[in-house]
Amino acid sequence: MPDSGDWSGVPAVEDAFLPYGRQSIGQDDIDAVVAALTSDWLTTGPKVAEFEQAFASFCGAEQGVAVNSGTAALHCAMRAAGVGPGDEVIVPAITFAASSNAAFYEGATPIFADVEADTLLIDPDSVAAKITPRTRAIVAVDYAGQPADYDALRVLADRHDLVLIADACHSPGATYKGRKTGTLADMSCFSFHPVKHLTTCEGGMVVTNDAELAAHMRRFRNHGIDSDHRKREAQGAFAYDMAELGFNYRLPDVQCALGIAQLKRLEEWVAARQRIAALYDTAFSQVPHARPLAVHGDRTNAYHLYVVRLDLQQLEVGRDQAFAHLRARRIGANVHYAPVYWHSFYRARGYERGLCPVAEHAYEELLTLPMFPGMNQGDVARVVDAVRELKRL
Ligand SMILES: Cc1ncc(COP(=O)(O)O)c(C=O)c1O
């Protein structure tokens, strides 16, 4: 399969499985990893700070705190926000469970806000309705790659003295009113899982302009210890203090080296995703039973996912059969996401169906289609054909 930016019309391989997401690894990435592997530092060496600075500066922000997953990034942000037992954290119903699990890690209670019907982004009106004296933070999720309405959320956060956290795992490179994700909230969390825009195999980062929050998260990711091994080595010192109960969330140097190499192509990959989305949009304008999600005029979408809503009134089949049809065509359709509180862990804690009606209704119609920079026009056409066929089932 051609790499990013190859639009030469290479035909799709009809029977090859087309996943919904896939990493792009080139020789530069391999060379960077090998060089790090043969250096003195496998973990917490010079590549960590280099990656943090490079990624934060890609976002236009001052501080980056590298960690070993997007989930760890969310946990760090919760701790730095001061979220604790008895607090409530508002999270959208449609997201990956990690967004709300992070509140549980700190003994707090996630409260689910509903989403906008056309974008599936957290609805600021629903957030406003769910704020109580116990609310401590809002986690906005840039679902599928489009930034949430951060100006509206900022007004609410300021009015009620809340910390605004962005779960930007889907949206590196996207913009809101000309500003990049990573600068839109008090802390922004990214994931470097292989299906994301750039990968460190597993990995993540919190980006912020607040040096104090960043220092706290650097300590928290290192067991709560306020100096790392390398710093002590440089000072010829052995003593350290564990000031709070932290975790080992460190991202190794070898993986940071991969991240630095990947980052050089991030801009190009976001553009490739946007080109693929434009091809899908044009094609689906002629397919009345599949409606792409709306994109607000004041934002750009980094398209981690390309999601359509099926108009089930026009089809004889439901979403699950539509999913099965695409899989039979060897197309790796997916569904992102069932409302988080439908999971049994949440149900066992008293969350009930009916909490967020817009999200629950949307879920029945959602289908995620393949989206990654290495796709070509033939791949897009193959997916659109399979979706078009749903009308004949
Ligand atoms: C919205 C969202 N938040 C958080 C995460 C967690 O990231 P990770 O898998 O790197 O822990 C993901 C990853 O799938 C995600 O999609």
The ligand as an SDF file (V2000), in Angstrom:
LIG
                    3D

 16 16  0  0  0  0  0  0  0  0999 V2000
  -10.7320    9.4920   23.2050 C   0  0  0  0  0  0  0  0  0  0  0  0
   -9.6330    8.6370   23.7720 C   0  0  0  0  0  0  0  0  0  0  0  0
   -9.2010    8.9000   25.0110 N   0  0  0  0  0  0  0  0  0  0  0  0
   -8.2100    8.1740   25.5730 C   0  0  0  0  0  0  0  0  0  0  0  0
   -7.6270    7.1270   24.9100 C   0  0  0  0  0  0  0  0  0  0  0  0
   -6.5820    6.3100   25.6070 C   0  0  0  0  0  0  0  0  0  0  0  0
   -5.3780    6.3230   24.9450 O   0  0  0  0  0  0  0  0  0  0  0  0
   -4.3570    5.0640   25.1060 P   0  0  0  0  0  0  0  0  0  0  0  0
   -4.9200    3.9330   24.3330 O   0  0  0  0  0  0  0  0  0  0  0  0
   -3.0760    5.6000   24.5310 O   0  0  0  0  0  0  0  0  0  0  0  0
   -4.2500    4.7920   26.5520 O   0  0  0  0  0  0  0  0  0  0  0  0
   -8.0340    6.8270   23.6150 C   0  0  0  0  0  0  0  0  0  0  0  0
   -7.4000    5.7140   22.8840 C   0  0  0  0  0  0  0  0  0  0  0  0
   -7.9710    4.8930   22.2570 O   0  0  0  0  0  0  0  0  0  0  0  0
   -9.0750    7.5850   23.0310 C   0  0  0  0  0  0  0  0  0  0  0  0
   -9.5420    7.2950   21.8150 O   0  0  0  0  0  0  0  0  0  0  0  0
  1  2  1  0
  2  3  1  0
  2 15  2  0
  3  4  2  0
  4  5  1  0
  5  6  1  0
  5 12  2  0
  6  7  1  0
  7  8  1  0
  8  9  2  0
  8 10  1  0
  8 11  1  0
 12 13  1  0
 12 15  1  0
 13 14  2  0
 15 16  1  0
M  END
$$$$
